[in-house]
Amino acid sequence: MNARRFSEAVGEVADRYYEEAAGGAACSAAGRPGRWLRRCALAACLCAALALGILVRLSSSEVVTASGFLTVTAYAASSEEGQVLQEGMELPLDYSWSPAMSSRPGLPLELCAPDHPEAAFAVSAEEGTLLLWENAEIQYMETPLYAENGETIYWTSLSQADDGGFTTYTGRTAYIRITIYEGEHIVGYAVVQIYAANQEEDPLPAYRARLLQSVSFPRVNGGYQQITEEYVQAEMDRIQTETAQGAS
């Protein structure tokens, strides 16, 4: 199967999935039936998209970028008040999270692309764990986690061990990497830094989120750009490296 036919086949699967999953308004995923069934379909579509990325290579000089369209909303620990992250913005202290101080199972981040109802997200965490919290049930997720438009994910410093117990990440910094898809096409990405907001001598860090960078890949001449996973991961690596060097 050549790259074109593979793309068409993935697109047919994606189209069927989105016709079923996009029945509600964008950024209002909560409460729709069949969440886990749709998540499996979404994972299958995005995995196929990653495979397609192996077949296509793109020079960075050919990529057209623009400001990101992803909205990442953080929530205060003591209320339902939310605040949209802006690049580099510091959140108030009340937006800190730790296992000892919050009724939530993790640091909540809502992912939303209001003007892109077919957007879906592949989310990975470097250090710590991603989880979902639905109907009072906590699901610790392997990464990448495949999230729907408007879904809230949680980052936690707790990791579930094979014996049923938990281990705790006590580092000062972690990163969440978000790749944004429309069907089989990568249309953007974002990198969120999770950082300790309290003093280093505190035995249990309280964490906050900071949006480092959000980028989109607009259509060129009416068509999607052929952006590869390899290119996006390299850009995310660069952002994290530059952030770490700036902090040292």
Steps between C-alpha positions, in 0.01 A plus 500: 500500500646835402491815713205651315279191532601460866399861565165446328434187705581673827283792394203270443537359852544849646195633313280224640633564848448873488150473357415298809704693759445858386125491554536736800639850500876538514644528852198340663605135500382425853181301523499351151430124487760245392805698620729200528388351168573831329835521673601162356396615153691824547811312611480278192472801270791685656721191508435459128591865454832440674568210266427725204754749634771238450430502125525876454793727582493879503787746528457757778561776245178396322277525809262794536412572864262735680387571854338202666121469518498259796344636819642347819300589812633439852273490805548633852550246777230645726227586246368436150654822371702447184767703329621461142875458479695758303856428388738558789227623735531431874180382667390612847607288794146362533554309175764279660430129552650230720361168628484646851309820426240433231180301474576441132704193404741709294576837345205560261554629146211536256601469132277687260514619139169689459545582131622152411221259603675200344822554695627215715809480719780253564638592843820373662657576838869497572511421872186457704182335372198604297157392615132545427236561765148417387194415709717489815720234335874560460671345199881507497594520132797384301639759263423619249154567636250568221269784605189642339435866430384661825621221726673562833812299575689488829871490575603339827831439676368158608565192288327168549742214562455143378425382855207742530691753707621843397830673443538878522690724262671773704688677222461870440410493130301287257363556149176423321526473122183536291477415130183622329334312215217551257439155358841363401659846473711666767374860528683625807672426827555646846742449788388555860752516783402365840717665764527503878360821645633465855847498653745223420520392864130411505481119494182487289505752212189695401481523122370758255471503119658741254439501124844520338393514137200426279540472122263427214561387142250690283385366166705607200321553166193343655671176601650355814875512541667160522638544851670196651510377857879501471503875426259583784694296754823674400335840550371396841847380596639841401244686711574289806876534455481878464275521808739289709800703387321826582425377852860397570 
